[in-house]
Amino acid sequence: MQTDTTRENPQGTLPQAADSNSDLAATAPGQLRVIKRNGTVVPYTDDKITVAITKAFLAVEGGTAAASSRIHDTVARLTEQVTATFKRRMPSGGTIHIEEIQDQVELALMRAGEQKVARDYVIYRDGRSKERAAHAPVEAAVDAHPSIRITRADGSLAPLDMGRLNTIVTEACEGLAEVDGDLIQRETLKNLYDGVALNDVNTALVMTARTLVEREPNYSFVTARLLMDTLRAEGLGFLGVAESATHHEMAELYAKALPAYVAKGIEFELLNPVLATFDLEKLGKAINHERDQQFTYLGLQTLYDRYFIHKDGVRFELPQIFFMRVAMGLAIEEKQKEDRAIEFYNLLSSFDYMASTPTLFNAGTLRPQLSSCYLTTVPDDLSGIYHAIHDNAMLSKFAGGLGNDWTPVLALVSFFKGTIGK
């Protein structure tokens, strides 16, 4: 069975493993695994790389190269280099996207001085990518679970898409040591049942990963990334940008979501209309979706519960849009407001600097109260005392911290001049 990376024409792309008998091997402890383009996972094998590199040489040097000992030795050496790179990077095993392997093959060819072969390899990859995009189906095929169906929002039933589940968990574990995506999936499936609501599938993923935080702190990042899947579905769906999205798809979707978010926020009288005067296309391109991966679970859950703008309980503000909204609010009065907003955004979203809670709450809104603390002196008269209480209430409403100096007010058992009372 061939996939879209296997071909008759000998130009080197990586053939992918056949599906038969691959699932068990792909979940073996310490096993390097490859994420295919459809989201499924197969074992990593050297022979696939060897075939791909050999075809790349044949395409450039002709069929006679097949008998060349130099080509055989070069292919073996390059294959070993590519495999060693991933084993060094993930000594305990892990998952690698097919594109990452192809990137390493390109790099190995260049380092070996095989520029012509590498060039041909790059050209073919680009052509295949365009061909896949042109012939991609409207909806990806579902890798269905044999016995679990999900209940959609409209009440209809659909098979649980194991391919997407795999992708979400794999993305959540990317770059993290001592975490096991296969364990999360196995434990999650134990808590699902036929007819489970779609939202409950993600809740089960989050709760499963959360129970593992005490075992390994990196699971806090995994849990946050799994929670992000819920946030993306809620926010993007409300904005009409997409029903759901993976982390890597947000590289393009954040730029599309920002103008939709600003328009909705202004429509609901939650955002300052001045935000619409920014160059939203420029700001959208500046958003770095990779920074969604920096959150721990507690941090992201706190933002969701307390900070994100919402309408009728639906949060339509995503983390990087949240930081951009704050940055835009801070840059409203600047001469080059887009450039200053991007500078503010990069500081906030990278966690190099974090604004105070009132600024995070209110920047860019119709009530841009940005200060944290207010110190007041309460005068010694009835009107002054109650005006001070009123001021405290209004400051507190917009997240201002309070500090009152009550020194002028008469102490207990003091006499009132006007009434001769105590």
PEUR-V699853 format. One record per residue. N is the residue number from 1. RES is the residue in one small letter. SS is DSSP state (~ for helix, > for strand, _ for the rest). Layout:
N_RES_SS / N_RES_SS
This chain:
1_m__ / 2_q__ / 3_t__ / 4_d__ / 5_t__ / 6_t__ / 7_r__ / 8_e__ / 9_n__ / 10_p__ / 11_q__ / 12_g__ / 13_t__ / 14_l__ / 15_p__ / 16_q__ / 17_a__ / 18_a__ / 19_d__ / 20_s__ / 21_n__ / 22_s__ / 23_d_~ / 24_l_~ / 25_a_~ / 26_a_~ / 27_t__ / 28_a__ / 29_p__ / 30_g__ / 31_q__ / 32_l_> / 33_r_> / 34_v_> / 35_i_> / 36_k__ / 37_r__ / 38_n__ / 39_g__ / 40_t__ / 41_v_> / 42_v_> / 43_p_> / 44_y__ / 45_t__ / 46_d_~ / 47_d_~ / 48_k_~ / 49_i_~ / 50_t_~ / 51_v_~ / 52_a_~ / 53_i_~ / 54_t_~ / 55_k_~ / 56_a_~ / 57_f_~ / 58_l_~ / 59_a_~ / 60_v_~ / 61_e_~ / 62_g__ / 63_g_~ / 64_t_~ / 65_a_~ / 66_a_~ / 67_a_~ / 68_s__ / 69_s_~ / 70_r_~ / 71_i_~ / 72_h_~ / 73_d_~ / 74_t_~ / 75_v_~ / 76_a_~ / 77_r_~ / 78_l_~ / 79_t_~ / 80_e_~ / 81_q_~ / 82_v_~ / 83_t_~ / 84_a_~ / 85_t_~ / 86_f_~ / 87_k_~ / 88_r_~ / 89_r_~ / 90_m__ / 91_p__ / 92_s__ / 93_g__ / 94_g_> / 95_t_> / 96_i_> / 97_h_> / 98_i_~ / 99_e_~ / 100_e_~ / 101_i_~ / 102_q_~ / 103_d_~ / 104_q_~ / 105_v_~ / 106_e_~ / 107_l_~ / 108_a_~ / 109_l_~ / 110_m_~ / 111_r_~ / 112_a__ / 113_g__ / 114_e__ / 115_q_~ / 116_k_~ / 117_v_~ / 118_a_~ / 119_r_~ / 120_d_~ / 121_y_~ / 122_v_~ / 123_i_~ / 124_y_~ / 125_r_~ / 126_d_~ / 127_g_~ / 128_r_~ / 129_s_~ / 130_k_~ / 131_e_~ / 132_r_~ / 133_a_~ / 134_a_~ / 135_h_~ / 136_a__ / 137_p__ / 138_v__ / 139_e__ / 140_a__ / 141_a__ / 142_v__ / 143_d__ / 144_a_> / 145_h_> / 146_p_> / 147_s_> / 148_i_> / 149_r_> / 150_i_> / 151_t_> / 152_r__ / 153_a__ / 154_d__ / 155_g__ / 156_s__ / 157_l_> / 158_a_> / 159_p_> / 160_l_> / 161_d_> / 162_m_~ / 163_g_~ / 164_r_~ / 165_l_~ / 166_n_~ / 167_t_~ / 168_i_~ / 169_v_~ / 170_t_~ / 171_e_~ / 172_a_~ / 173_c_~ / 174_e__ / 175_g__ / 176_l__ / 177_a__ / 178_e__ / 179_v__ / 180_d__ / 181_g_~ / 182_d_~ / 183_l_~ / 184_i_~ / 185_q_~ / 186_r_~ / 187_e_~ / 188_t_~ / 189_l_~ / 190_k_~ / 191_n__ / 192_l__ / 193_y__ / 194_d__ / 195_g__ / 196_v_> / 197_a_> / 198_l_~ / 199_n_~ / 200_d_~ / 201_v_~ / 202_n_~ / 203_t_~ / 204_a_~ / 205_l_~ / 206_v_~ / 207_m_~ / 208_t_~ / 209_a_~ / 210_r_~ / 211_t__ / 212_l__ / 213_v__ / 214_e__ / 215_r__ / 216_e__ / 217_p__ / 218_n__ / 219_y_~ / 220_s_~ / 221_f_~ / 222_v_~ / 223_t_~ / 224_a_~ / 225_r_~ / 226_l_~ / 227_l_~ / 228_m_~ / 229_d_~ / 230_t_~ / 231_l_~ / 232_r_~ / 233_a_~ / 234_e_~ / 235_g_~ / 236_l_~ / 237_g_~ / 238_f_~ / 239_l_~ / 240_g__ / 241_v__ / 242_a__ / 243_e__ / 244_s__ / 245_a__ / 246_t__ / 247_h__ / 248_h__ / 249_e__ / 250_m_~ / 251_a_~ / 252_e_~ / 253_l_~ / 254_y_~ / 255_a_~ / 256_k_~ / 257_a_~ / 258_l_~ / 259_p_~ / 260_a_~ / 261_y_~ / 262_v_~ / 263_a_~ / 264_k_~ / 265_g_~ / 266_i_~ / 267_e_~ / 268_f__ / 269_e__ / 270_l__ / 271_l_> / 272_n__ / 273_p_~ / 274_v_~ / 275_l_~ / 276_a_~ / 277_t_~ / 278_f__ / 279_d__ / 280_l_~ / 281_e_~ / 282_k_~ / 283_l_~ / 284_g_~ / 285_k_~ / 286_a_~ / 287_i__ / 288_n__ / 289_h_~ / 290_e_~ / 291_r_~ / 292_d_~ / 293_q_~ / 294_q_~ / 295_f__ / 296_t__ / 297_y_~ / 298_l_~ / 299_g_~ / 300_l_~ / 301_q_~ / 302_t_~ / 303_l_~ / 304_y_~ / 305_d_~ / 306_r_~ / 307_y_~ / 308_f__ / 309_i__ / 310_h_> / 311_k_> / 312_d__ / 313_g__ / 314_v_> / 315_r_> / 316_f__ / 317_e__ / 318_l__ / 319_p_~ / 320_q_~ / 321_i_~ / 322_f_~ / 323_f_~ / 324_m_~ / 325_r_~ / 326_v_~ / 327_a_~ / 328_m_~ / 329_g_~ / 330_l_~ / 331_a_~ / 332_i__ / 333_e__ / 334_e__ / 335_k__ / 336_q__ / 337_k_~ / 338_e_~ / 339_d_~ / 340_r_~ / 341_a_~ / 342_i_~ / 343_e_~ / 344_f_~ / 345_y_~ / 346_n_~ / 347_l_~ / 348_l_~ / 349_s_~ / 350_s__ / 351_f__ / 352_d__ / 353_y__ / 354_m__ / 355_a__ / 356_s__ / 357_t_~ / 358_p_~ / 359_t_~ / 360_l_~ / 361_f_~ / 362_n_~ / 363_a__ / 364_g__ / 365_t_> / 366_l__ / 367_r__ / 368_p__ / 369_q__ / 370_l__ / 371_s__ / 372_s__ / 373_c_> / 374_y_> / 375_l_> / 376_t_> / 377_t_> / 378_v__ / 379_p__ / 380_d__ / 381_d__ / 382_l_~ / 383_s_~ / 384_g_~ / 385_i_~ / 386_y_~ / 387_h_~ / 388_a_~ / 389_i_~ / 390_h_~ / 391_d_~ / 392_n_~ / 393_a_~ / 394_m_~ / 395_l_~ / 396_s_~ / 397_k_~ / 398_f__ / 399_a__ / 400_g__ / 401_g_> / 402_l_> / 403_g_> / 404_n_> / 405_d_> / 406_w__ / 407_t__ / 408_p__ / 409_v__ / 410_l__ / 411_a__ / 412_l__ / 413_v__ / 414_s__ / 415_f__ / 416_f__ / 417_k__ / 418_g__ / 419_t__ / 420_i__ / 421_g__ / 422_k__
